């Protein structure tokens, strides 16, 4: 990966050789120069064995069906969005109805369709002109998709059981890839201030921006609970450590995070108050119990509650 993060799948000594020249992909673009550039970059990647190139969606479907009939289905489709007739989004919808749909990577000069593209479960979204290092990230994702589809039991088998007396890695050290306008950024869980639901996706907000990740809020709530994240609304999950203020105005509770005011629903209000008070309470001196009512407001927390 170009991010510099180690990848057990790609770096494993028993697998690295098997990934060389193993992928067969299809490139679709109605503009000949763009198609030539993309084809050249794909053929330059050492993990790609064969590239088919066509100029419209109808030809793409013929190639895909021919490959499946020959028992050699293509591993991925690199697809332009703006094309005459059947465009890239239309073709992606058709592919999604395949019994085993190939991963789709959109390649376009337009940022606007990004959210719709990911709603179609696109594997990646590249902006033209495509950079070799950015394309390499997409190929990396395809490698994982292909490996997981052919070895569904391996991820679980590859993780050794944790001895009962060991401490698991800190959840806050997790690094999450997010999408923003066709660019993949890697952010630390500890830097996420709050999470906003977007259907089957979630938008992760940090001090420097935000990005989309394909995950439901319920799943992130369960996964990141031990890292200090708590549900405050059906649409929001927040990091307790990033809350600046808790307010009660006209019977409505809200939190402020980095200048952003987020509502707290009634069903989550009591639990949130308890967690904030617990975090604000100073630790007792060794050998001495904490006195009753020792909760101390911090950063204005509880000042309006």
Secondary structure in CASP SS format (residue, H / E / C, confidence):
PFRMAT SS
TARGET T0000
AUTHOR 0000-0000-0000
METHOD secondary structure of the structure
MODEL  1
X C 1.00
X C 1.00
X C 1.00
X C 1.00
X C 1.00
X C 1.00
X C 1.00
X H 1.00
X H 1.00
X H 1.00
X H 1.00
X C 1.00
X C 1.00
X C 1.00
X C 1.00
X H 1.00
X H 1.00
X H 1.00
X H 1.00
X C 1.00
X C 1.00
X C 1.00
X E 1.00
X E 1.00
X E 1.00
X E 1.00
X E 1.00
X E 1.00
X C 1.00
X C 1.00
X C 1.00
X H 1.00
X H 1.00
X H 1.00
X H 1.00
X H 1.00
X H 1.00
X H 1.00
X H 1.00
X H 1.00
X H 1.00
X H 1.00
X H 1.00
X H 1.00
X C 1.00
X C 1.00
X C 1.00
X E 1.00
X E 1.00
X E 1.00
X E 1.00
X E 1.00
X E 1.00
X E 1.00
X C 1.00
X C 1.00
X H 1.00
X H 1.00
X H 1.00
X H 1.00
X H 1.00
X H 1.00
X H 1.00
X H 1.00
X H 1.00
X H 1.00
X H 1.00
X H 1.00
X H 1.00
X C 1.00
X C 1.00
X C 1.00
X C 1.00
X C 1.00
X C 1.00
X E 1.00
X E 1.00
X E 1.00
X E 1.00
X C 1.00
X C 1.00
X C 1.00
X C 1.00
X C 1.00
X C 1.00
X C 1.00
X C 1.00
X H 1.00
X H 1.00
X H 1.00
X H 1.00
X H 1.00
X H 1.00
X H 1.00
X H 1.00
X C 1.00
X C 1.00
X C 1.00
X C 1.00
X C 1.00
X C 1.00
X C 1.00
X E 1.00
X E 1.00
X E 1.00
X E 1.00
X E 1.00
X E 1.00
X C 1.00
X C 1.00
X C 1.00
X C 1.00
X C 1.00
X H 1.00
X H 1.00
X H 1.00
X H 1.00
X H 1.00
X H 1.00
X C 1.00
X C 1.00
X C 1.00
X C 1.00
X E 1.00
X E 1.00
X E 1.00
X E 1.00
X C 1.00
X C 1.00
X C 1.00
X C 1.00
X H 1.00
X H 1.00
X H 1.00
X H 1.00
X H 1.00
X H 1.00
X H 1.00
X H 1.00
X H 1.00
X H 1.00
X H 1.00
X H 1.00
X H 1.00
X H 1.00
X H 1.00
X H 1.00
X H 1.00
X H 1.00
X H 1.00
X C 1.00
X C 1.00
X C 1.00
X H 1.00
X H 1.00
X H 1.00
X H 1.00
X H 1.00
X C 1.00
X C 1.00
X C 1.00
X C 1.00
X C 1.00
X C 1.00
X C 1.00
X C 1.00
X C 1.00
X C 1.00
X C 1.00
X C 1.00
X H 1.00
X H 1.00
X H 1.00
X C 1.00
X E 1.00
X E 1.00
X E 1.00
X E 1.00
X E 1.00
X E 1.00
X C 1.00
X C 1.00
X E 1.00
X E 1.00
X E 1.00
X E 1.00
X E 1.00
X E 1.00
X H 1.00
X H 1.00
X H 1.00
X C 1.00
X C 1.00
X E 1.00
X E 1.00
X E 1.00
X E 1.00
X E 1.00
X C 1.00
X C 1.00
X E 1.00
X E 1.00
X E 1.00
X E 1.00
X E 1.00
X E 1.00
X C 1.00
X C 1.00
X E 1.00
X E 1.00
X E 1.00
X E 1.00
X E 1.00
X C 1.00
X C 1.00
X C 1.00
X H 1.00
X H 1.00
X H 1.00
X H 1.00
X H 1.00
X H 1.00
X H 1.00
X H 1.00
X H 1.00
X H 1.00
X H 1.00
X C 1.00
X E 1.00
X E 1.00
X E 1.00
X E 1.00
X E 1.00
X C 1.00
X C 1.00
X E 1.00
X E 1.00
X E 1.00
X E 1.00
X H 1.00
X H 1.00
X H 1.00
X C 1.00
X C 1.00
X E 1.00
X E 1.00
X E 1.00
X E 1.00
X E 1.00
X C 1.00
X C 1.00
X E 1.00
X E 1.00
X E 1.00
X E 1.00
X E 1.00
X E 1.00
X C 1.00
X C 1.00
X E 1.00
X E 1.00
X E 1.00
X E 1.00
X E 1.00
X C 1.00
X H 1.00
X H 1.00
X H 1.00
X H 1.00
X H 1.00
X H 1.00
X H 1.00
X H 1.00
X H 1.00
X H 1.00
X H 1.00
X H 1.00
X H 1.00
X H 1.00
X H 1.00
X C 1.00
X C 1.00
X C 1.00
X C 1.00
X C 1.00
X C 1.00
X C 1.00
X C 1.00
X C 1.00
X C 1.00
X C 1.00
X C 1.00
X C 1.00
X C 1.00
X C 1.00
X C 1.00
X C 1.00
X C 1.00
X C 1.00
X C 1.00
X C 1.00
X C 1.00
X C 1.00
X C 1.00
X C 1.00
END
